Amino acid sequence: MRRIRSYHEKARNILNDWTRKISLEIVRLAKELRYAISREDLTNLIRSLRKLPKDHKRKLIIMGYSRFERWIDWQAEKNSVPYVKVDPNGTSSECPRCDYRGLEEVGYRRLRCPRCGFEADRDVIGKLNVRKRGLRKLGIYPRGGALTPLTAPQMTDVAPNR
């Protein structure tokens, strides 16, 4: 029994250490670059976990989202870095360019907006929407410039130096 307890304690210590180091690195980088931190408010994640199978619940709880959120918030407050929590509803299904809801699936994890033609991975779409909602919460409304991932299609036809 003591071995099992020590194994769980060691795993918990590793997760706590990782959480502290990563949250501190995120906040230091934000402070250095004079950025704000915006993140999804995942407080209802535990409630929605009750509907999932037991194996999925265990894996998600072990990841410790709430622990990570608390550390990021605490580090941001301690280091005077502005942070905002945004509503997670629809972040992966709303177009970051034109705010159209109802993106079409065009492949594995890829979505396309039928209105403006924007296409990206659903995680990228979610990230762009969290960023946009965070800026709006801070009272910053970006004018001009697309909220799209940086790409360089002109570089695809360049011959590599080999």
N, C-alpha and C positions, 0 to 999 in steps of 0.2 A: 504494500500500500504506500509505503514511504517513497519507493521508486517512482510510482505513478505521480505522486504529489510533486516530487522534485522535477519530473519531466514537465508537468504543466506549469510549474513555477518558472522553469527555465524558458519555456516557450513564451510565457507572459512577459518575462523580462526582456526577451529579444524584441517582441512587438513594441513594448513601451520604449525601448531604446531607439528603435527604428523610427517610431512616431515622433519622438522628441527631436531627433536629428533632422529628419525631413522637414518637419514644421518649422524649425529654426532656420533651415536653409532657404525655404520658401519665403519666410518673412525677411531674412537678411537681403535676399535678392530683390524683393519688392522695395525695401527701404533704400538700397543702393541705387536702384533705377528710378526711384520716386514714383512707384506704381501703387495702386490700390489692389486689394485682394477681393475678388468676388467668388462666391461658391454657392452651390445649391444647398438649400436648407433641407437636410435629410432626416429631420426629426420624426417624420411619419414612416420612415423606412422599416422600423421595427414592427409597427402595426401591420404593414403590408406583408411582412415576412410570415405572419401567421397563416397566410393562405398558401404558402409554398410548401413543397415536400420537406420532410425533416432533414434530409441530407443537404439540401440547398440552404436551409436556415442555418445549420451548423457552420457551413463554410463561410457564409456572409457575416455571421456574428464574430467568427474568429478574426476576420479581416479588421474589425474594430473601426468602423466608420465614425462612430460617435467619439471615440477616443481621439482620433485624428482631427476631427472638427474642433473639439475642445482645445487641443494643443495649438492649432493654428490660430484660433480666436484669442487665446491667452497670449501667445507670442506677439501677435499683431497689436494687441492692446498694450503690452509691455514695451514694445518698441515704437509705439506711436505711428503705426502703419494703418491707414484707413482700410476697413474691411466691411463688406456687405454680404448679406445672405439673400439669395433670390429664390423665388418660387420655382420648384423643379418641374411643374406641370407643363408639358409641351415643349420642353427645350430641345428634344430630338426630333420633333415632328413639325416644327415651325421654320419657315424659310428665314435665314438671318438677313437676307437682302430686302425682301418685300413684305415680311410678316405674314405670308400666306400659310394657313394651316391645311394640312392634307397633302404632304409630300408623297410622291410615288416611289415605290421600290424599283430600282433598276438593276440590282445585283445584290450579292451578299453584303449586307451592311451599307449599301450605297443608296442614297435618296436623291431625287431630283424634284425641283419645283416646277409644276406645269405652267405657272404664270410667268416667271422670269428666266427659267432655264438653269438656275443654279444647281450644281450637282457636287456632292461631296460625301464622305463617310459620315455615318450618323454621329460618331463621337466628335468629329470636327464641327458638325452642325450644332451639336449640344454645347460645345465649348464656345463657339461664336455667339450663341444665344445667351449663355450665362454672362459672357463679357458685355454684351449689349444691354442686358437687363441690369447688370451691376452699374454700368455707366449711367443709365437712366435713373437708378436709385440715388446715385451721387449727384444728380442734376446736370450731368454732362450729356449733351446730345450731339454726337459727331455729325458734322456736315461734310459732304464730299468724301471720296475714298470709299472703297468697298469693304465691307466686313467679310472678306474672303481670305482663305489661306493663300499665302504667297506661293506663286507658281512662276515658272519661267519656261513657257512653251518654246520660246525662240532658241533655247539652249539645246533642244532635242536634236537638231540637225547638225550640230557641231561635231566634227570627228574627234574622238578622244586621242590624247597624246600618248602613244604607246611605242 
